[in-house]
Amino acid sequence: MSRPPFQIDNTDGPKTTRAWVLHPDIKTDPDRRDAGHALAEAVSLAHALPELQVAGADVVPLKNVRAGMLFGTGKIAELKQRFVDEEVELVLVDGPVSPVQQRNLEKAWGVKLLDRTGLILEIFSDRAATREGVLQVEMAALSYQRTRLVRAWTHLERQRGGLGFVGGPGETQIEADRRAIDEQLVRLRRQLDKVVKTRALHRAARAKVPYPIVALVGYTNAGKSTLFNRLTGAGVMARDMLFATLDPTMRRLELPDGPEVILSDTVGFISDLPTELVAAFRATLEEVLAADIICHVRDIAHSETEEQAQDVTTIMASLGVPDDRTTLEVWNKVDTMPADAADAVRARAERDEDVFAISALTGEGLDALLAAITTRLQGVKHEETLRLGFAEGRRRAWLFQQDLVAHEDQTDTGFEITVRWTADQMDQYRRL
């Protein structure tokens, strides 16, 4: 059993629960990741919950997964003794654990157990701040709990129908629990639909103003919020922590020699993101679907930056982001790299017009990035309403000649014209 180095974080106040992190390194897994890096990420996930004290972490090599217990009996006994010695109260397994495996391992070890999905849901529940975020987390958690009902309960005795004297045997407790969860999901969906409609109205209002949307996306802890704060002066929480940002934040940003834009900071992605969360956060991530430009922020100093980039690409495709959407690669954290490696990254970025090597912390490379965003937006069309007097026939004629008019109404004093145009066309019009 290997033990890669990890950090125990005791900086954010007293910890109340001692936890141990396990990463099952399954040899037959076709999507198997580097075990040391996977364990380090799992430990970082555990640090994201303030009440957890990470007492230790291990990689557990597995040739085969045991259907009922996940691990072999010898390994279970070895781990049990370690948990007793270290006074462990919670075991975090970095991977999927079936309800049966969870029940059996908790019984064998005498501790609570969370798998990767359960841990991420706990983090999201702890961090969600907006009404929409809270609703989405509740829905994701209920969907997850629903899958845990299968053989995970001990009270599976039949419930009698009616008064217990006549009638059929009624439903099992597991069926009653599932029905209660389904009813709660329906209620949450209705509440979330109202919030989504409000967000849609806000998007529609923004569409009437010539403000393009630039969305920051990327793997969790890639530095999106630090970049967002650097560009907008906002006070979004930016820490060296997974999932520091959960709820979307939007601010207006005036580009140098360019138009004003709305910059959107979004939740970070992660490998093996629970499907319940992908579905639940689809409404939040619709801001990405509406974006004119997507900035894919990468921690270029991370040893698994390529794998992280592929995870982000896969999730964006699952959300329905079109392949032809303008996307800029923003290679962040060059300031944390050795000089030779940083120079090589800068040289690679200079050879690709869609790649920018930056440091959100020091500001390096941001001028070039903003200039590129300005250039890309020259061809993006935006909607605006103009009011022209009857004497401004030349301007009105020019708008029709350029095929920019979407709608026109005649008023008592002239014309109210809705146009869709690019920033260049807007500048030409104003020079008439």
C-alpha positions as CSV (number, residue, x, y, z in Angstrom):
1,M,0.0,0.0,0.0
2,S,1.7,3.2,-1.2
3,R,1.4,6.5,0.7
4,P,2.1,9.5,-1.5
5,P,2.7,12.7,0.4
6,F,-0.3,14.9,1.4
7,Q,-1.0,17.9,3.5
8,I,-3.1,17.9,6.6
9,D,-4.8,21.3,6.8
10,N,-5.6,22.6,10.3
11,T,-5.7,26.3,9.4
12,D,-9.4,27.1,9.2
13,G,-10.4,26.7,12.8
14,P,-11.1,23.6,14.8
15,K,-11.9,20.3,12.9
16,T,-14.6,18.2,14.4
17,T,-14.4,14.9,12.4
18,R,-11.3,12.9,11.8
19,A,-11.3,11.5,8.2
20,W,-9.2,9.0,6.2
21,V,-9.0,9.1,2.4
22,L,-8.7,6.0,0.3
23,H,-8.1,5.9,-3.4
24,P,-8.9,2.4,-4.9
25,D,-6.3,1.9,-7.7
26,I,-8.2,-0.6,-9.9
27,K,-5.8,-2.2,-12.3
28,T,-8.6,-3.2,-14.8
29,D,-10.2,0.3,-15.0
30,P,-9.8,1.6,-18.6
31,D,-10.0,5.2,-17.3
32,R,-7.5,4.6,-14.6
33,R,-5.7,7.8,-13.5
34,D,-2.3,8.3,-11.9
35,A,-2.9,7.0,-8.4
36,G,-0.8,9.6,-6.6
37,H,-2.4,12.6,-8.3
38,A,-5.9,11.1,-7.8
39,L,-5.2,10.7,-4.1
40,A,-3.9,14.2,-3.8
41,E,-7.1,15.6,-5.5
42,A,-9.2,13.5,-3.2
43,V,-7.4,14.9,-0.2
44,S,-8.0,18.4,-1.5
45,L,-11.7,17.6,-1.8
46,A,-11.7,16.6,1.8
47,H,-9.9,19.8,2.8
48,A,-12.7,21.7,1.1
49,L,-15.1,20.7,4.0
50,P,-14.1,22.9,7.0
51,E,-15.2,20.4,9.6
52,L,-13.0,17.6,8.4
53,Q,-9.5,16.9,9.7
54,V,-7.7,14.6,7.3
55,A,-5.9,12.2,9.6
56,G,-4.3,10.2,6.7
57,A,-4.6,8.9,3.1
58,D,-3.7,5.8,1.2
59,V,-3.7,4.3,-2.3
60,V,-5.2,0.8,-2.2
61,P,-4.1,-1.3,-5.2
62,L,-6.9,-3.6,-6.4
63,K,-6.7,-6.3,-9.0
64,N,-10.5,-6.9,-8.9
65,V,-13.4,-5.2,-7.2
66,R,-15.2,-7.3,-4.6
67,A,-19.0,-7.0,-5.3
68,G,-20.0,-7.0,-1.7
69,M,-17.1,-5.4,0.1
70,L,-15.0,-3.6,-2.6
71,F,-11.8,-4.6,-0.8
72,G,-10.5,-8.1,0.2
73,T,-11.0,-9.3,3.8
74,G,-7.3,-9.0,4.7
75,K,-7.2,-5.4,3.5
76,I,-10.4,-4.6,5.4
77,A,-9.0,-6.0,8.6
78,E,-5.7,-4.1,8.1
79,L,-7.5,-0.8,7.5
80,K,-9.9,-1.4,10.4
81,Q,-6.9,-1.6,12.8
82,R,-5.5,1.6,11.4
83,F,-8.8,3.4,11.7
84,V,-9.0,2.4,15.4
85,D,-5.4,3.5,16.1
86,E,-6.0,6.8,14.4
87,E,-9.5,7.4,15.9
88,V,-11.0,7.8,12.5
89,E,-14.7,8.6,12.3
90,L,-15.2,9.0,8.6
91,V,-13.7,7.2,5.6
92,L,-13.8,8.9,2.2
93,V,-13.5,6.5,-0.8
94,D,-12.3,8.3,-3.9
95,G,-14.6,6.4,-6.4
96,P,-18.0,4.9,-6.7
97,V,-19.2,2.7,-3.8
98,S,-22.4,0.7,-4.2
99,P,-25.1,0.9,-1.4
100,V,-24.3,-2.7,-0.5
101,Q,-20.6,-2.0,-0.3
102,Q,-21.2,1.1,1.8
103,R,-23.4,-0.8,4.3
104,N,-21.0,-3.7,4.6
105,L,-17.8,-1.5,5.0
106,E,-19.5,0.7,7.6
107,K,-20.5,-2.4,9.5
108,A,-17.0,-3.9,9.3
109,W,-15.1,-0.7,10.2
110,G,-17.6,0.9,12.6
111,V,-17.3,4.3,10.9
112,K,-19.3,6.4,8.5
113,L,-18.4,6.2,4.8
114,L,-18.8,8.6,1.8
115,D,-17.8,7.9,-1.8
116,R,-16.6,10.5,-4.2
117,T,-20.1,11.5,-5.3
118,G,-21.3,11.8,-1.7
119,L,-18.3,14.0,-0.8
120,I,-18.7,16.4,-3.7
121,L,-22.4,16.7,-2.8
122,E,-21.4,17.5,0.8
123,I,-19.1,20.3,-0.5
124,F,-21.7,21.7,-2.8
125,S,-24.3,21.7,0.0
126,D,-21.8,23.5,2.3
127,R,-21.0,26.2,-0.3
128,A,-24.2,26.9,-2.2
129,A,-25.3,30.5,-1.4
130,T,-28.0,31.5,-3.9
131,R,-31.5,30.2,-3.9
132,E,-30.9,28.5,-7.2
133,G,-27.7,26.8,-6.0
134,V,-29.3,25.5,-2.9
135,L,-32.2,24.1,-4.9
136,Q,-29.9,22.4,-7.3
137,V,-27.8,20.8,-4.6
138,E,-30.9,19.5,-2.8
139,M,-32.2,18.0,-6.0
140,A,-28.8,16.4,-6.7
141,A,-28.6,15.0,-3.2
142,L,-32.1,13.5,-3.4
143,S,-31.3,11.9,-6.7
144,Y,-28.2,10.4,-5.2
145,Q,-30.0,9.2,-2.0
146,R,-32.7,7.6,-4.2
147,T,-30.0,5.3,-5.7
148,R,-28.9,4.5,-2.1
149,L,-32.2,3.0,-1.2
150,V,-31.7,-0.3,-2.9
151,R,-30.8,-2.9,-0.2
152,A,-29.3,-0.1,1.9
153,W,-31.9,-0.2,4.5
154,T,-32.5,-2.6,7.4
155,H,-36.2,-1.8,7.9
156,L,-37.5,-3.7,4.8
157,E,-40.5,-5.4,6.5
158,R,-43.8,-5.0,4.8
159,Q,-46.1,-2.2,5.9
160,R,-49.7,-3.3,6.3
161,G,-52.4,-1.7,4.3
162,G,-55.4,0.1,5.9
163,L,-55.7,-0.8,9.6
164,G,-53.9,-4.1,9.3
165,F,-57.0,-6.2,9.4
166,V,-58.1,-6.2,5.8
167,G,-56.6,-5.3,2.5
168,G,-53.4,-6.1,0.7
169,P,-49.9,-6.1,2.2
170,G,-49.3,-2.5,1.2
171,E,-46.0,-1.1,0.1
172,T,-42.5,-1.8,1.4
173,Q,-40.6,0.8,3.4
174,I,-38.2,1.2,0.5
175,E,-41.0,2.0,-1.8
176,A,-42.4,4.5,0.6
177,D,-39.0,6.2,0.9
178,R,-38.6,6.3,-2.8
179,R,-42.1,7.8,-3.3
180,A,-41.3,10.5,-0.6
181,I,-38.1,11.4,-2.4
182,D,-39.9,11.6,-5.8
183,E,-42.5,13.9,-4.3
184,Q,-39.9,16.1,-2.9
185,L,-38.0,16.2,-6.2
186,V,-41.2,17.3,-7.9
187,R,-41.6,20.2,-5.4
188,L,-38.0,21.3,-5.8
189,R,-38.3,21.1,-9.6
190,R,-41.2,23.5,-9.5
191,Q,-39.3,25.9,-7.3
192,L,-36.2,25.7,-9.5
193,D,-38.3,26.3,-12.7
194,K,-39.4,29.6,-11.2
195,V,-35.8,30.6,-10.5
196,V,-34.7,29.5,-14.0
197,K,-37.5,31.6,-15.5
198,T,-36.2,34.6,-13.6
199,R,-32.7,34.0,-14.8
200,A,-34.0,33.6,-18.4
201,L,-35.7,37.0,-18.0
202,H,-32.4,38.5,-16.9
203,R,-30.7,37.0,-19.9
204,A,-33.4,38.4,-22.2
205,A,-32.9,41.8,-20.6
206,R,-29.2,41.6,-21.2
207,A,-29.7,40.6,-24.8
208,K,-31.4,43.9,-25.4
209,V,-28.3,45.7,-24.3
210,P,-25.2,45.6,-26.5
211,Y,-23.1,43.7,-23.9
212,P,-21.5,40.5,-25.1
213,I,-21.0,37.7,-22.6
214,V,-17.6,36.2,-21.8
215,A,-17.7,33.1,-19.7
216,L,-14.8,31.7,-17.6
217,V,-14.8,27.9,-17.5
218,G,-12.3,25.4,-16.3
219,Y,-11.3,22.7,-13.9
220,T,-11.9,23.5,-10.3
221,N,-9.0,25.5,-8.7
222,A,-7.6,26.5,-12.1
223,G,-7.7,30.2,-11.0
224,K,-11.0,31.4,-12.6
225,S,-12.1,33.5,-9.6
226,T,-8.7,35.0,-9.2
227,L,-8.8,36.0,-12.8
228,F,-12.4,37.3,-12.5
229,N,-11.4,39.4,-9.5
230,R,-8.3,40.8,-11.2
231,L,-10.3,41.9,-14.3
232,T,-13.4,43.2,-12.6
233,G,-12.3,44.2,-9.1
234,A,-15.0,42.0,-7.7
235,G,-14.7,40.3,-4.3
236,V,-15.5,36.7,-5.3
237,M,-14.0,34.2,-2.9
238,A,-10.7,33.0,-4.5
239,R,-8.8,30.5,-2.6
240,D,-6.4,27.5,-3.2
241,M,-9.4,25.2,-2.6
242,L,-11.5,22.9,-4.8
243,F,-15.0,24.3,-5.5
244,A,-14.3,27.7,-3.9
245,T,-16.9,29.1,-6.4
246,L,-20.3,27.4,-6.8
247,D,-22.8,30.1,-7.7
248,P,-22.3,32.0,-10.9
249,T,-21.2,35.6,-10.6
250,M,-21.5,38.3,-13.3
251,R,-19.9,41.7,-13.6
252,R,-19.6,44.3,-16.3
253,L,-16.1,44.8,-17.7
254,E,-15.0,47.5,-20.0
255,L,-12.4,46.2,-22.5
256,P,-9.5,48.5,-23.5
257,D,-10.3,50.0,-26.9
258,G,-13.3,47.7,-27.1
259,P,-16.9,47.2,-26.0
260,E,-18.2,46.6,-22.5
261,V,-18.8,43.0,-21.8
262,I,-20.4,40.9,-19.1
263,L,-17.9,38.6,-17.5
264,S,-19.3,35.4,-15.9
265,D,-17.5,33.2,-13.4
266,T,-18.8,29.7,-13.2
267,V,-18.5,26.6,-11.1
268,G,-15.4,24.5,-11.7
269,F,-15.5,21.1,-13.3
270,I,-13.8,18.0,-12.0
271,S,-13.1,14.5,-13.3
272,D,-15.9,12.0,-12.6
273,L,-18.3,14.9,-11.8
274,P,-21.5,13.1,-10.5
275,T,-24.1,12.9,-13.2
276,E,-26.7,14.2,-10.6
277,L,-24.7,17.4,-10.4
278,V,-24.2,17.8,-14.1
279,A,-28.0,17.6,-14.6
280,A,-28.8,19.8,-11.6
281,F,-26.4,22.6,-12.5
282,R,-27.4,22.7,-16.2
283,A,-29.5,25.8,-15.4
284,T,-26.6,27.6,-13.9
285,L,-24.3,26.6,-16.7
286,E,-26.7,27.9,-19.3
287,E,-24.7,31.1,-18.9
288,V,-22.0,29.3,-20.7
289,L,-24.3,28.3,-23.5
290,A,-25.3,31.9,-24.0
291,A,-21.7,33.2,-24.0
292,D,-20.3,34.9,-27.0
293,I,-16.7,33.8,-26.0
294,I,-15.6,31.1,-23.7
295,C,-12.3,31.4,-21.9
296,H,-11.1,28.0,-20.8
297,V,-8.9,28.7,-17.9
298,R,-6.3,26.0,-17.2
299,D,-3.8,25.5,-14.4
300,I,-0.9,25.0,-16.8
301,A,1.5,24.2,-13.9
302,H,-0.6,21.2,-12.9
303,S,1.0,17.8,-13.8
304,E,-2.4,16.6,-15.1
305,T,-3.3,19.8,-17.0
306,E,-4.0,17.9,-20.3
307,E,-6.3,15.4,-18.5
308,Q,-8.1,18.2,-16.7
309,A,-8.6,20.0,-20.0
310,Q,-10.1,16.9,-21.6
311,D,-12.5,16.5,-18.6
312,V,-13.7,20.1,-19.1
313,T,-14.2,19.6,-22.9
314,T,-16.2,16.4,-22.2
315,I,-18.5,18.1,-19.7
316,M,-19.0,21.2,-21.9
317,A,-20.0,18.8,-24.8
318,S,-22.5,17.0,-22.5
319,L,-24.0,20.4,-21.7
320,G,-24.5,21.1,-25.4
321,V,-21.9,23.8,-25.9
322,P,-21.5,24.1,-29.8
323,D,-18.2,23.0,-31.2
324,D,-18.0,26.3,-33.2
325,R,-18.3,28.5,-30.1
326,T,-15.3,30.9,-29.9
327,T,-13.0,29.5,-27.2
328,L,-9.8,30.9,-25.9
329,E,-7.3,28.7,-24.0
330,V,-6.0,30.7,-21.0
331,W,-3.0,29.0,-19.5
332,N,-2.9,30.3,-16.0
333,K,-0.3,30.1,-13.1
334,V,2.9,30.5,-15.3
335,D,4.3,32.4,-12.3
336,T,4.3,29.1,-10.2
337,M,6.4,27.2,-12.8
338,P,10.2,26.9,-13.0
339,A,11.7,29.6,-15.3
340,D,12.6,27.1,-18.1
341,A,9.2,25.5,-18.1
342,A,7.4,28.8,-18.0
343,D,9.4,30.1,-21.0
344,A,8.5,27.0,-22.9
345,V,4.8,27.5,-22.1
346,R,5.0,31.2,-23.2
347,A,6.7,30.1,-26.5
348,R,3.9,27.6,-27.2
349,A,1.3,30.1,-26.5
350,E,2.9,32.7,-28.8
351,R,2.6,30.2,-31.7
352,D,-1.2,29.8,-31.3
353,E,-3.4,32.8,-31.7
354,D,-6.1,31.2,-29.4
355,V,-3.7,30.4,-26.5
356,F,-2.6,32.9,-23.9
357,A,-0.1,32.3,-21.1
358,I,-1.0,34.4,-18.1
359,S,-0.8,34.8,-14.4
360,A,-4.0,36.0,-12.8
361,L,-2.0,36.7,-9.6
362,T,0.6,38.9,-11.1
363,G,-1.3,40.2,-14.2
364,E,1.2,38.8,-16.7
365,G,-0.4,38.3,-20.2
366,L,-3.7,39.9,-19.4
367,D,-3.3,42.8,-21.8
368,A,-2.9,40.3,-24.7
369,L,-5.9,38.3,-23.6
370,L,-8.2,41.3,-23.3
371,A,-7.0,42.6,-26.7
372,A,-7.8,39.2,-28.3
373,I,-11.3,39.2,-26.7
374,T,-11.8,42.7,-28.2
375,T,-10.8,41.4,-31.6
376,R,-13.0,38.4,-31.5
377,L,-16.0,40.4,-30.5
378,Q,-15.8,42.7,-33.5
379,G,-17.8,40.1,-35.4
380,V,-20.4,39.4,-32.7
381,K,-23.8,40.9,-33.3
382,H,-25.8,42.6,-30.6
383,E,-29.3,44.0,-30.4
384,E,-30.0,47.7,-29.7
385,T,-32.9,50.1,-30.1
386,L,-32.4,53.4,-31.9
387,R,-34.7,56.4,-31.9
388,L,-34.4,58.5,-35.1
389,G,-36.2,61.7,-36.0
390,F,-37.9,62.2,-39.3
391,A,-35.0,64.4,-40.4
392,E,-32.5,61.6,-40.0
393,G,-33.4,59.8,-43.2
394,R,-29.8,59.2,-44.2
395,R,-29.0,57.2,-41.1
396,R,-32.2,55.2,-41.4
397,A,-31.5,54.5,-45.1
398,W,-28.0,53.3,-44.2
399,L,-29.3,50.9,-41.6
400,F,-31.7,49.3,-44.2
401,Q,-28.9,49.2,-46.8
402,Q,-26.7,47.3,-44.4
403,D,-29.6,44.9,-43.6
404,L,-29.3,45.7,-39.9
405,V,-33.0,46.4,-39.1
406,A,-34.8,43.7,-37.1
407,H,-37.9,45.7,-36.3
408,E,-39.2,49.3,-36.9
409,D,-42.1,51.3,-35.3
410,Q,-43.1,54.8,-36.4
411,T,-43.7,57.2,-33.5
412,D,-45.0,60.8,-33.3
413,T,-41.5,62.2,-33.6
414,G,-39.8,59.7,-35.9
415,F,-38.8,56.0,-35.9
416,E,-38.0,53.5,-33.2
417,I,-35.7,50.9,-34.9
418,T,-34.3,47.7,-33.4
419,V,-31.0,46.8,-35.0
420,R,-28.7,43.8,-34.8
421,W,-25.1,44.8,-35.5
422,T,-21.4,44.3,-34.8
423,A,-19.2,46.7,-32.8
424,D,-17.6,47.8,-36.1
425,Q,-21.0,48.5,-37.7
426,M,-22.1,50.5,-34.6
427,D,-18.9,52.6,-35.0
428,Q,-19.6,53.2,-38.7
429,Y,-23.1,54.3,-37.9
430,R,-21.9,56.8,-35.3
431,R,-19.5,58.2,-37.8
432,L,-22.2,59.0,-40.3
